[in-house]
């Protein structure tokens, strides 16, 4: 298994597993359609299967697949995947205080398994890092159970989508379940005016420049949203200090 026997025996492991299980159908449906998209993108089957298992990042996969199919330059594909996954830098920075007591090998393992819903459910349940050994063990067990079902749902159904690509029509629209799951996360995390503003700016810019080739509207939207919000934040900070 992915995590230690001690973690799996902790009651928090089951709690994390069961809480993620409630949203796993949406992740599974999204993973299934991502597998179908990869299988029909023109990539070779070994490459598709390797991507389904190793690249545990659904948003960047969906962003990169059309670029690969269109023969986009490598730098465009890498930059797009990098920008789409920038949120994981924020996740990692926030989780640092929760994980620094672990050896580097275990931190790298957790870094691979942490995804959007994993992070959100974990932080929602444990807003403050544990201070005792028992608290830390409970938190890591919960995260392990949470990540296990999330990885199995996504990866298993991605591989299934690759295998059944010729039998699952895109018209079913199963991938929309994943969109709904991420929309729920977005709404839950929009807890401040600045976060709402950044989401609105990003969405508006992405729509305005949708006609750009090679999905470059995603890069433009992310860049504009981040830059504008950083500028607004810099102007707001002095006023807050003066007050």
C-alpha positions as semicolon CSV with decimal commas, in nm:
position;residue;x (nm);y (nm);z (nm)
1;X;0,000;0,000;0,000
2;X;0,094;0,365;-0,027
3;X;0,119;0,445;0,343
4;X;0,239;0,268;0,656
5;X;0,042;0,000;0,838
6;X;0,042;0,219;1,149
7;X;-0,131;0,498;0,960
8;X;-0,389;0,261;0,813
9;X;-0,472;0,129;1,160
10;X;-0,536;0,478;1,299
11;X;-0,912;0,558;1,317
12;X;-0,843;0,888;1,139
13;X;-0,740;0,693;0,828
14;X;-1,093;0,556;0,792
15;X;-1,240;0,901;0,856
16;X;-1,031;1,055;0,579
17;X;-1,115;0,765;0,348
18;X;-1,489;0,794;0,407
19;X;-1,501;1,173;0,372
20;X;-1,321;1,160;0,038
21;X;-1,546;0,872;-0,067
22;X;-1,843;1,110;-0,074
23;X;-1,686;1,311;-0,360
24;X;-1,500;1,022;-0,523
25;X;-1,772;0,957;-0,787
26;X;-1,714;1,302;-0,937
27;X;-1,338;1,248;-0,941
28;X;-1,385;0,902;-1,093
29;X;-1,608;1,033;-1,372
30;X;-1,363;1,309;-1,452
31;X;-1,073;1,065;-1,451
32;X;-1,264;0,832;-1,683
33;X;-1,319;1,105;-1,941
34;X;-0,958;1,221;-1,907
35;X;-0,847;0,868;-1,989
36;X;-1,071;0,871;-2,295
37;X;-0,931;1,207;-2,402
38;X;-0,574;1,083;-2,366
39;X;-0,646;0,763;-2,560
40;X;-0,799;0,957;-2,851
41;X;-0,533;1,231;-2,859
42;X;-0,301;1,044;-3,094
43;X;-0,052;0,940;-2,825
44;X;0,077;0,583;-2,816
45;X;-0,085;0,349;-2,566
46;X;0,227;0,303;-2,344
47;X;0,264;0,682;-2,326
48;X;-0,101;0,725;-2,237
49;X;-0,088;0,462;-1,963
50;X;0,232;0,611;-1,821
51;X;0,072;0,955;-1,814
52;X;-0,243;0,818;-1,649
53;X;-0,042;0,657;-1,368
54;X;0,248;0,898;-1,315
55;X;0,099;1,240;-1,388
56;X;-0,140;1,280;-1,096
57;X;-0,264;1,624;-1,200
58;X;-0,593;1,628;-1,384
59;X;-0,607;1,996;-1,476
60;X;-0,261;2,000;-1,631
61;X;-0,335;1,675;-1,816
62;X;-0,648;1,822;-1,970
63;X;-0,459;2,139;-2,057
64;X;-0,166;1,951;-2,212
65;X;-0,359;1,690;-2,412
66;X;-0,496;1,931;-2,677
67;X;-0,154;2,090;-2,708
68;X;0,009;1,752;-2,764
69;X;-0,252;1,664;-3,023
70;X;-0,202;1,996;-3,201
71;X;0,176;1,953;-3,212
72;X;0,241;2,259;-2,997
73;X;0,603;2,347;-2,910
74;X;0,737;2,175;-2,601
75;X;0,788;2,503;-2,417
76;X;0,420;2,593;-2,460
77;X;0,312;2,257;-2,316
78;X;0,551;2,283;-2,020
79;X;0,463;2,643;-1,941
80;X;0,092;2,568;-1,961
81;X;0,121;2,269;-1,726
82;X;0,341;2,472;-1,492
83;X;0,096;2,763;-1,472
84;X;-0,204;2,539;-1,425
85;X;-0,027;2,363;-1,137
86;X;0,102;2,678;-0,964
87;X;-0,167;2,636;-0,700
88;X;0,022;2,335;-0,566
89;X;0,309;2,565;-0,468
90;X;0,062;2,745;-0,241
91;X;-0,070;2,414;-0,109
92;X;0,283;2,295;-0,031
93;X;0,377;2,618;0,145
94;X;0,068;2,592;0,364
95;X;0,122;2,224;0,443
96;X;0,489;2,274;0,532
97;X;0,419;2,326;0,901
98;X;0,214;2,004;0,905
99;X;0,482;1,789;0,741
100;X;0,825;1,912;0,851
101;X;0,846;1,650;1,125
102;X;0,845;1,377;0,856
103;X;1,155;1,244;0,675
104;X;1,214;1,386;0,328
105;X;1,108;1,063;0,156
106;X;0,768;1,073;0,323
107;X;0,724;1,443;0,246
108;X;0,788;1,371;-0,121
109;X;0,533;1,090;-0,111
110;X;0,273;1,321;0,043
111;X;0,359;1,587;-0,215
112;X;0,275;1,344;-0,494
113;X;-0,058;1,240;-0,345
114;X;-0,191;1,580;-0,239
115;X;-0,454;1,709;-0,482
116;X;-0,715;1,983;-0,472
117;X;-0,985;1,796;-0,282
118;X;-0,729;1,623;-0,061
119;X;-0,587;1,957;0,047
120;X;-0,925;2,120;0,092
121;X;-1,075;1,845;0,309
122;X;-0,758;1,815;0,516
123;X;-0,732;2,187;0,591
124;X;-1,103;2,207;0,661
125;X;-1,073;1,933;0,923
126;X;-0,735;2,041;1,064
127;X;-0,697;2,420;1,035
128;X;-0,403;2,414;1,279
129;X;-0,099;2,179;1,271
130;X;-0,075;1,925;1,550
131;X;0,158;2,000;1,839
132;X;0,184;1,656;2,000
133;X;0,297;1,327;1,851
134;X;-0,056;1,185;1,878
135;X;-0,210;1,484;1,700
136;X;0,045;1,468;1,420
137;X;-0,010;1,095;1,380
138;X;-0,387;1,150;1,358
139;X;-0,348;1,422;1,095
140;X;-0,113;1,217;0,881
141;X;-0,342;0,913;0,907
142;X;-0,639;1,123;0,795
143;X;-0,439;1,262;0,504
144;X;-0,329;0,910;0,408
145;X;-0,686;0,778;0,400
146;X;-0,803;1,084;0,213
147;X;-0,526;1,059;-0,048
148;X;-0,562;0,684;-0,096
149;X;-0,922;0,689;-0,217
150;X;-0,859;1,005;-0,420
151;X;-0,564;0,848;-0,605
152;X;-0,744;0,518;-0,663
153;X;-1,055;0,693;-0,795
154;X;-0,866;0,916;-1,035
155;X;-0,591;0,684;-1,156
156;X;-0,802;0,370;-1,171
157;X;-1,071;0,538;-1,376
158;X;-0,815;0,714;-1,598
159;X;-0,668;0,376;-1,690
160;X;-1,020;0,238;-1,735
161;X;-1,097;0,528;-1,969
162;X;-0,789;0,445;-2,175
163;X;-0,894;0,081;-2,205
164;X;-1,259;0,161;-2,285
165;X;-1,195;0,470;-2,497
166;X;-1,371;0,326;-2,802
167;X;-1,683;0,241;-2,603
168;X;-1,737;0,565;-2,405
169;X;-1,866;0,851;-2,622
170;X;-1,766;1,203;-2,524
171;X;-2,132;1,298;-2,563
172;X;-2,199;1,139;-2,225
173;X;-2,038;1,443;-2,068
174;X;-1,905;1,257;-1,765
175;X;-1,613;1,497;-1,741
176;X;-1,857;1,766;-1,629
177;X;-1,871;1,593;-1,291
178;X;-1,509;1,691;-1,236
179;X;-1,587;2,048;-1,336
180;X;-1,864;2,056;-1,079
181;X;-1,629;1,920;-0,811
182;X;-1,369;2,189;-0,882
183;X;-1,640;2,456;-0,895
184;X;-1,745;2,350;-0,548
185;X;-1,387;2,387;-0,427
186;X;-1,359;2,730;-0,588
187;X;-1,674;2,855;-0,420
188;X;-1,566;2,716;-0,082
189;X;-1,222;2,879;-0,102
190;X;-1,350;3,218;-0,217
191;X;-1,359;3,347;0,141
192;X;-1,225;3,699;0,082
193;X;-1,288;3,983;-0,160
194;X;-0,943;3,942;-0,314
195;X;-0,998;3,573;-0,383
196;X;-1,335;3,641;-0,542
197;X;-1,184;3,921;-0,749
198;X;-0,898;3,701;-0,871
199;X;-1,146;3,432;-0,979
200;X;-1,365;3,682;-1,160
201;X;-1,068;3,843;-1,337
202;X;-0,926;3,507;-1,443
203;X;-1,260;3,386;-1,577
204;X;-1,330;3,711;-1,761
205;X;-0,988;3,725;-1,927
206;X;-1,001;3,356;-2,025
207;X;-1,331;3,418;-2,203
208;X;-1,213;3,741;-2,366
209;X;-0,906;3,579;-2,522
210;X;-1,059;3,236;-2,580
211;X;-0,980;3,259;-2,953
212;X;-0,604;3,241;-2,890
213;X;-0,444;2,924;-3,031
214;X;-0,299;2,636;-2,831
215;X;-0,507;2,716;-2,522
216;X;-0,294;3,022;-2,454
217;X;-0,601;3,192;-2,307
218;X;-0,532;2,990;-1,991
219;X;-0,182;3,133;-1,956
220;X;-0,299;3,486;-2,030
221;X;-0,585;3,461;-1,778
222;X;-0,360;3,330;-1,501
223;X;-0,093;3,592;-1,567
224;X;-0,335;3,886;-1,577
225;X;-0,522;3,770;-1,267
226;X;-0,205;3,718;-1,061
227;X;-0,043;4,046;-1,168
228;X;-0,353;4,261;-1,113
229;X;-0,424;4,109;-0,773
230;X;-0,063;4,152;-0,663
231;X;-0,078;4,519;-0,765
232;X;-0,405;4,570;-0,580
233;X;-0,266;4,389;-0,275
234;X;0,043;4,614;-0,273
235;X;-0,178;4,924;-0,276
236;X;-0,404;4,787;-0,007
237;X;-0,123;4,691;0,233
238;X;0,000;5,051;0,307
239;X;-0,356;5,170;0,365
240;X;-0,416;4,889;0,613
241;X;-0,094;4,973;0,799
242;X;-0,184;5,342;0,811
243;X;-0,526;5,262;0,950
